[in-house]
Each structure stands twice: as C-alpha cells, then as structure tokens.
Amino acid sequence: MIEPAPALNKELSALAEKHPSLMFEPVAVGANPGIMDLHYDSEGSGLGSLYLRDIRHHGIALSHSVPVPLTTLDELARKYALQTIDYVKLDLEGHELEALKGASQLLQSHKIKALTFEFGGCNIDSRTYIKDFWQLLVDGYGYTLYRQLPRRRLLRLDYYSESLERFNWQNILACAPGVNPSWKTLR
C-alpha cells in the first residue's frame, strides 16, 4: 500500500502490522524522487492530489496542503526485491502518468503484468490525456489497453482516437504482452 496523506498513516500502518503480507509506504509516487505538496479539502479526504485541482464547480476547495515525500515505483520494487508484480491499481487523482514514468524499468521488462488507472476530471487539472498513456504504455512498452465496462466486460482499445478522451471517469486496464484478461472482451 502506498499512501502519502499523513492523516491516514496511523490506520494504514496498523493494518500492515496486523497483516504481515502487507507493506505500507507513507509516500507518493512519481517520475522522480523528491517532495511535492499534497493538496486536500479535509483530513483523510479521498480527493487529495499532488495538483491544486480547481473543483469549485463541485463546491469543493483544496484549501489545505502538506509537503510529502515522493519516490518511484522502480525504487519501491528494488527496495522490496520484487521480481514481478501481477497487478497495480493507480488512483492518484491525476498523477497516474507521472507514477508510470517512474516505473520505466518495471514496464520495459514487463515485470508489471497488469495495471489499472482512473481517467477523468483529475486529468483535466494535470493536463494529461489518454494519448499520453497510449504513447507511454502501448507505443513505448507494448502494453494493450482496455476500457473497463459494467458487468465484468472490457473494450479492447485497438488504436488511438480522440474519441477516447472522455473526462467523465473511466478505468483503463493495461496488460503486458502475452497477458490476456479473463473478463469478456469486446472489440
């Protein structure tokens, strides 16, 4: 588990102590190690983001911030001597692309077999597009992208098109070469 919000450290640390197979890192992940401000509306909020998001149209202001340490997924894999990672779920409120840039060694060697990331309104604030993920994951590392649909179905994304740029919340699955999802796949 990786979570930078200090308000959640105690609870997640306790969970990791209770379950020895869990590890907890109180950091954010990005393209490079460093420090960034985590912006949030209230302690423990699920809206915490490394981007100062403008979500006033929802009546929410990210009016608080705290500096948090940043590491990379490659560095965490080295730290824990991970040889392969079956699945990674990224819910980073717009910072998913930067986190994947920090996993270049894992992605190049296809040690991450499958990953999902959210794509939606947060990507407006981070100025990231499906095209950016496509260029990194598909063109750069040979992954296949799928849009997750209701009822355990997937839509395979065979080519990039501007029509994929939907900022109304979607989950994207990326599979390494040779990894075939078990869900029903539509084309």
Secondary structure as UniProt FT lines:
FT   HELIX           6..8
FT   HELIX           9..18
FT   TURN            20..21
FT   STRAND          28..29
FT   STRAND          34..40
FT   TURN            43..44
FT   TURN            46..47
FT   HELIX           56..58
FT   STRAND          64..71
FT   HELIX           73..79
FT   TURN            80..81
FT   STRAND          85..90
FT   TURN            93..94
FT   HELIX           96..101
FT   TURN            102..103
FT   HELIX           104..108
FT   TURN            109..110
FT   STRAND          112..119
FT   HELIX           121..126
FT   HELIX           130..133
FT   HELIX           134..139
FT   HELIX           140..141
FT   STRAND          144..149
FT   TURN            150..152
FT   STRAND          153..157
FT   HELIX           162..164
FT   STRAND          170..175
FT   TURN            177..178
FT   STRAND          184..186
//
